[in-house]
C-alpha cells in the first residue's frame, strides 16, 4: 500500500513538474517556430489590424480589430526574417553594443573579484570584516537605490552618455567577491600556510594554487555575470539616451512593430545566453554547490 502511494505521489510530482516545464518552454518554442514565418502572416496573426486574410476572425461587436491567433507550426516556412535581420543596421549596432558592455564586464568582474576574495579570506588586515559587511549591504540594496549615486558619479566624471557608466559599476560589483569568498571558505587554510612556509608569496599562491582550485566558482561567476549584463535594461536606459547605442535587451522593444524581423531578432538575442548556459551549467551547479549558496 505504501509503495503504491509513493508511486502515485512520484507520478503526480512528475506530472506537475512536466506541466510547468512545458508552460515555461512553450513561449520560447513558439518564438523559435514563428521566426520562420512571413511578415504578412505575422501581421495577420499578431496585430489588431483587420485584413482580408483575418477578417473572419473579427467580432461583430468590434469590427475594427481581431484577436491574436498564435501558431506553433507556420503555414509557410521561410528564412526571410533572418535575412532581413542581418541586414538591419540598427539591430547589428545594438548587438555590438551588447558585446561591448558584456565582455569587459565579465572580464573586469573576474579580474577584480578573484584577488579581492582571496584578500578578504586569507590576508590579515584591519577592518576587513567591516568592509566586507559594507559589500553585503550594497549587494542587498535594490537596483533603483544604487542607480541614483551611480548616475551622480557618472555625471561628475562625464561618462553618463557612455557605456563606461554601465561597465565600471558592474566591474566593481560586490556579488563576485561574495560568491568567490564563500567558495574559498571551503578551502583548507593548511594548504595556504604550507605554501607560505615553502616561501611562496600571496601572488604566487593565488595564481598557482588558488585559481586552479576555484575554476568551477570562477566559471559560475562568469556565467552569472554574462547572463545578468547580456539582459541589462535599467542601467542602459538610465545612462544611454541614444537609442542607436542601446544594447539588444533594450533595443528589442523598438522592434515590436517590425514584422520583418521581430521573431528572428528575439531568437538571435536568446542564443548567446542559451549556449553559454548549456555549456557552463555543470560549472554553475558545481560552483554554487561548493560555494554553499542555494
Buried (B, 14 or more C-beta within 10 A) or exposed (E): EEEEEEEEEEEEEEEEEEEEEEEEEEEEEBBBBBBBBBBEBBBBBBBEEBEEEBEEEBEEEEEEEBEEEEBEEBEEEBEBBBEBBEEBEBBEBBBEBBBBBBBBBBEBBBEBBBBBBBBBBBEEEEEEEEEBEEBEEBBEEEEEEBBEEBBEBBEEEEBBBBBBBBBBBBBBBBBBBBBBBBBBEEBEEEEBEEBEEEEBEBEEBBEEBBBEBBEBBBBBBBBBBBBBBBBBBBBBBBBBEEEEBBBBBBBBEBBEEBBBBBBBBBBBBBEBBEEBEEEBEEBBEBBBBBBEEE
